[in-house]
Amino acid sequence: MSALQGTAAVNPPANAPMPGSLRLFWRGFAENRGAVLGLGLMLLLLVVGLLADVVSPHSPIEQFREHFLVPPVWQHGGSLIFPLGTDDVGRDILSRLIHGARLSLLIGLAVVVLSLSAGTVLGLTAAFAGGTTDIVIMRLMDIVLVFPSLLLAIVIVAILGPGLFNAMIAVAIVTLPSYTRLVRASALSELARDYVTATRCAGASTLRLMFDTVLPNCLAPLIVQGSLGFSAAILEAAALGFLGLGAQPPTPEWGTMLAGALQYYQRAWWVLAFPGLAILVTVLAFNLFGDGLRDALDPKLKR
Amino acid sequence: MFFFLLRRVVQIVPTFVGVTFLSFLLIHLVPGDPIEVRFGEHGIAPQRLVELRHEAGLDRPLWQQFGRYELQIARGDLGDSVVTHKPVWDEFKTLFPATLELSLAAILFAVVLGLPMGVIAAVKRGSAFDYGLMGISVTGASMPIFWWGLMVVLIFSVGLGWTPVSGRIGDAYYIEPWSGFMLIDAWWSDDTGAVRSALSHLILPTIVLGTIPLATIARMTRSSMLEVLGEDYIRTARAKGLSGARVVVVHALRNALIPVVTVLGLQVGTLLGGAILTETIFSWPGVGHWLIESIQRRDYPVLQGGTLLVASLVMLVNLGVDLTYGFLNPRIRR
């Protein structure tokens, strides 16, 4: 049952009466001011991303032909119509950033779900099967780990062809080993426990043992890794976009926006500064949140 | 100790074969026939194509081709660049020192700033100073360095005009490559202007590439120091009446460093990944810049050989770290 509490702990309900262990978790989490800040930023991004069509003043791809490279509102020549200015073909930067937030969250979610589920299956298989299967899976992961992750992602995109979808697949493959290793390690330590033996003696099938008995007890580290994986996925996908291998223009992906700004950023700082700042703040939010989760979920660090 | 060494070395062999297999597959998975790719847009007569495919062994079964590829690698032959027609290994050899110079400078920058940051934060735990330093560090760890690099260029090169935008040294200087390290070669040439020029070119890429290692080192040093500072022997040292600084630096830091160095050593891959972005931004003529260009030019032999070399390098460094750690800490030799 402790496993269920582990999953529920991801989304503490705001003011409903909390059950004991959840309240305990929240108290530990809330003590960390950085983590609360991260959570706040995440929620803000989520709202902005969900309501992108409502919140953004313009369409992210509409080109205002009379308004090339308009500076932000507070600078001379800026206007309230384009609060953060426009780019070289007259698109509103704020609107592009807002739609980019939706895109980045989707990228993070897709990559983490893909990589985490594949990693869970592989890790559990390795831990349960042992022997040759275990060796083969883990050696494969070692091979993936030997490549610098960005380089491997670049190579995979070179094979599959540039584009947002392929970039997400590439990042998911690159981040796979960390989940596989984590699941295998925690599953192995759970396998030695009495309750697993007891369930097995009671006649539970291997699949049931894997997903119903052992997996829930490996969730805490996985949740932490997943939230940190979110930031890694957003960062890598943006790097691919920046290198021209991820989302293609005019998609308002933040890294792709930076790539488009390369030609003229020396004349128009705002086309460079804001998309990067958006990446930084998003990645920072997930990192702070992930760190806070780890501290709150790790019994060793509890005082 | 000998068996520990032997086992670790033998263990990496299957990984290495796997890495070569991946790089072998690359050329076959990339869209387009390798021969057609080599001839580019000019095209080639179908008759000649069949002949060339036969000569290159591309009409044989895949496993035979892989065998040939392995033998080729064993001879140190990584193929030729489609664009420059030079051997991939020769190109790598001339470009690698630039990447090494930049990486070493970045690590030096990260260590020189990160260690004191971590130590101070640990000693002053819970103070505003601690929070400030750790805030900087978590921001650094979240930094999209491709953006950071451009911002630094925008501020220091374009805005303030302090440093050049790209390259390794000013056009006015010709430095005979001797060590491949521009700074050392410039020094050797006894031209103070050249040294200054090389330094001013190196400084921004160093800061950009060093940012993430700096954040990692500061955080790791802090947590490692906090752990060590709680040990009994630290209390003993203090009880002996040693000065605070001596206890922190001599007794605590020396022991706190071991995990920091290990984790750092295992992060060469991250560093090389960062070098790809940093070199692209600063037109730094190193391996990362070369690899990105190879994709843009569809120079797949370079991408294949370069990827293999970089992966091998990471593997060797990891092995080195592993062996050193085993040497220092007999408990993990088993």
Interface residues (C-beta under 8 A of the other chain):
Chain A: G34 R139 L140 D142 I143 L145 V146 F147 P148 S149 L150 L151 I154 V155 A158 I159 G161 S231 L235 A238 A239 F242 L243 L245 G255 L258 L262 Y265 Q266 W269 L272 A273 P275 G276 I279 L280 V283 L284 N287 L288 D291
Chain B: P14 T15 G18 V19 L22 L26 L29 V30 P31 G135 V138 T139 A141 S142 M143 P144 F146 W147 W148 L150 M151 L154 V158 G269 T270 L272 G273 G274 I276 L277 T280 L291 I292 I295 L303 T307 V310 A311 V314 M315 N318
